[in-house]
């Protein structure tokens, strides 16, 4: 289950129609706003932190979680 902050972050990935392995780049303000959610989701294996600054991509599990939280709204 995703926290409210994690669901807010997933809305960003959903907005860009992200799929597993496709990187999205967050600006510094977005990274700061979602810092805790990003860290937690990387630790849980839902997101991958890319080498590119501000770059994150969904894992297969993250994609499934994003679609689940989309259905809960």
Secondary structure, 3 states (H helix, E strand, C coil): CCCHHHHHHHHHHHHCCCCCCCEEECCHHHHHHCHHHHHHHHHCCCEEECCCCCEEEECHHHHHHHHHHHHHC
